[in-house]
Amino acid sequence: MENYNSNHNGIGTLSVVDREECLNEALEGLSEDKQAQIRRVVAVAQESSSFNGPLPHPSHFKGYEDVLAGSAERILAMAEKQQEHSFEQERKTHALLYMGLWIALIVVSGAFALVAFAIYRGANSVVYAILGVAAFISVVFALRKIPKSKVIEGDNPTK
């Protein structure tokens, strides 16, 4: 297997000729039947790899640059721009969340003050109306958060 190291191109692949030479070297001294069996197994075997991230694998990255000068810099700039956009979207989402929390605090505090004032004035019907509306809104909000159940085949009444 010395051939593999001497013919290795640095990216982790061998040319078809190099692979064939390595295989022939490894099969030397084996019977024809064994060689045929191993060749069938090798023909079925496949090497695969995966890479996940905002940028291509370094070897692919170099390949882009080899094909088109400046493309690596453009890919880097694109990834940086995308990351900046994602951070900005997160900032906006958090700002809206905090604004919603403050509005909810103000509304609840106002409703509490209104209930306290209605109790002080003896207007029980207003207290019941405010509490009823608050309970209704709470139920609607809670039901919106429950995920919709999937209809199981066979249980669908419309069929």
C-alpha positions as CSV (number, residue, x, y, z in Angstrom):
1,M,0.0,0.0,0.0
2,E,3.0,2.3,-0.3
3,N,1.5,3.4,-3.6
4,Y,-1.4,5.1,-1.9
5,N,0.8,7.4,0.1
6,S,3.1,8.2,-2.8
7,N,0.2,8.9,-5.2
8,H,-2.1,10.6,-2.8
9,N,-3.1,14.0,-4.1
10,G,-3.6,15.7,-0.6
11,I,-7.3,16.0,-0.8
12,G,-8.2,12.4,0.2
13,T,-8.8,10.9,-3.2
14,L,-6.9,8.7,-5.6
15,S,-7.3,8.7,-9.4
16,V,-8.9,5.6,-10.9
17,V,-5.4,4.4,-12.1
18,D,-3.9,4.8,-8.7
19,R,-6.7,2.9,-7.1
20,E,-6.3,0.1,-9.6
21,E,-2.6,-0.1,-8.9
22,C,-3.1,-0.2,-5.1
23,L,-5.7,-2.9,-5.5
24,N,-3.4,-5.0,-7.8
25,E,-0.6,-4.6,-5.3
26,A,-2.8,-5.7,-2.4
27,L,-4.1,-8.7,-4.3
28,E,-0.6,-10.1,-5.3
29,G,-0.1,-13.6,-4.2
30,L,-3.8,-14.5,-3.8
31,S,-5.6,-17.1,-5.8
32,E,-7.7,-16.1,-8.8
33,D,-10.9,-17.0,-6.9
34,K,-10.0,-14.8,-3.9
35,Q,-8.9,-12.0,-6.2
36,A,-12.2,-12.1,-8.1
37,Q,-14.1,-12.1,-4.8
38,I,-12.2,-9.2,-3.4
39,R,-12.6,-7.2,-6.6
40,R,-16.4,-7.7,-6.4
41,V,-16.5,-6.4,-2.9
42,V,-14.2,-3.4,-3.8
43,A,-16.5,-2.6,-6.8
44,V,-19.5,-2.4,-4.5
45,A,-17.7,-0.4,-1.8
46,Q,-18.0,3.4,-2.0
47,E,-16.3,6.1,-0.1
48,S,-18.4,9.0,0.9
49,S,-18.0,12.0,3.2
50,S,-20.2,14.9,4.3
51,F,-19.4,18.4,5.5
52,N,-21.9,20.7,7.1
53,G,-21.4,24.4,7.6
54,P,-21.9,27.9,6.2
55,L,-18.7,27.5,4.1
56,P,-17.6,24.7,1.8
57,H,-15.1,22.1,2.9
58,P,-11.5,23.6,2.7
59,S,-10.6,21.4,-0.3
60,H,-13.7,22.5,-2.2
61,F,-13.1,26.1,-1.1
62,K,-9.6,25.8,-2.7
63,G,-11.2,24.3,-5.8
64,Y,-13.5,27.3,-6.2
65,E,-10.6,29.6,-6.0
66,D,-8.6,27.5,-8.5
67,V,-11.6,27.7,-11.0
68,L,-12.3,31.4,-10.6
69,A,-9.9,33.7,-8.9
70,G,-11.5,35.8,-6.1
71,S,-14.4,33.3,-5.7
72,A,-13.2,32.3,-2.2
73,E,-13.3,35.9,-1.0
74,R,-16.8,36.3,-2.5
75,I,-18.0,33.1,-0.7
76,L,-16.5,34.4,2.6
77,A,-18.2,37.8,2.1
78,M,-21.5,36.0,1.4
79,A,-21.3,33.9,4.5
80,E,-20.4,36.9,6.7
81,K,-23.3,38.9,5.2
82,Q,-25.7,36.0,5.9
83,Q,-24.4,35.7,9.5
84,E,-24.9,39.4,10.0
85,H,-28.4,39.2,8.7
86,S,-29.2,36.3,11.0
87,F,-27.9,38.2,14.1
88,E,-30.0,41.2,13.1
89,Q,-33.1,39.1,12.7
90,E,-32.5,37.7,16.2
91,R,-32.1,41.2,17.6
92,K,-35.4,42.2,16.1
93,T,-37.2,39.1,17.4
94,H,-35.9,39.8,20.9
95,A,-36.9,43.4,20.7
96,L,-40.5,42.5,19.7
97,L,-40.7,39.9,22.5
98,Y,-39.7,42.5,25.1
99,M,-42.1,45.0,23.7
100,G,-44.9,42.5,23.8
101,L,-44.0,41.7,27.4
102,W,-44.1,45.4,28.4
103,I,-47.5,45.8,26.6
104,A,-48.9,42.8,28.4
105,L,-47.7,44.1,31.7
106,I,-49.4,47.5,31.1
107,V,-52.6,45.8,30.0
108,V,-52.8,43.5,32.9
109,S,-51.9,46.3,35.4
110,G,-54.6,48.4,33.8
111,A,-57.2,45.6,34.1
112,F,-56.2,45.0,37.7
113,A,-56.6,48.7,38.5
114,L,-60.0,48.8,36.7
115,V,-61.2,45.8,38.7
116,A,-59.9,47.4,42.0
117,F,-61.7,50.6,41.1
118,A,-64.9,48.8,40.2
119,I,-64.9,46.9,43.5
120,Y,-64.3,50.2,45.3
121,R,-67.3,51.7,43.6
122,G,-69.4,48.6,44.1
123,A,-70.0,47.9,40.4
124,N,-69.8,44.1,40.7
125,S,-71.2,43.6,37.1
126,V,-68.1,45.4,35.7
127,V,-65.8,43.2,37.8
128,Y,-67.5,40.1,36.5
129,A,-67.4,41.4,32.9
130,I,-63.7,42.2,33.1
131,L,-62.8,38.8,34.7
132,G,-65.0,37.0,32.1
133,V,-63.2,38.8,29.2
134,A,-59.8,38.0,30.8
135,A,-60.7,34.4,31.2
136,F,-62.0,34.2,27.6
137,I,-58.8,35.8,26.2
138,S,-56.7,33.4,28.4
139,V,-58.5,30.3,27.0
140,V,-58.2,31.5,23.4
141,F,-54.4,32.2,23.9
142,A,-53.9,28.8,25.5
143,L,-55.8,27.0,22.7
144,R,-53.7,28.7,20.1
145,K,-50.6,27.2,21.6
146,I,-51.8,23.6,21.6
147,P,-50.6,21.9,18.4
148,K,-53.2,20.7,16.0
149,S,-53.7,17.0,16.2
150,K,-53.1,15.0,13.0
151,V,-56.1,13.1,11.6
152,I,-55.3,9.4,11.6
153,E,-56.4,7.6,8.5
154,G,-59.5,5.7,9.2
155,D,-60.6,8.1,11.9
156,N,-61.5,10.8,9.4
157,P,-65.3,11.3,9.6
158,T,-65.4,13.0,6.1
159,K,-64.6,9.8,4.2
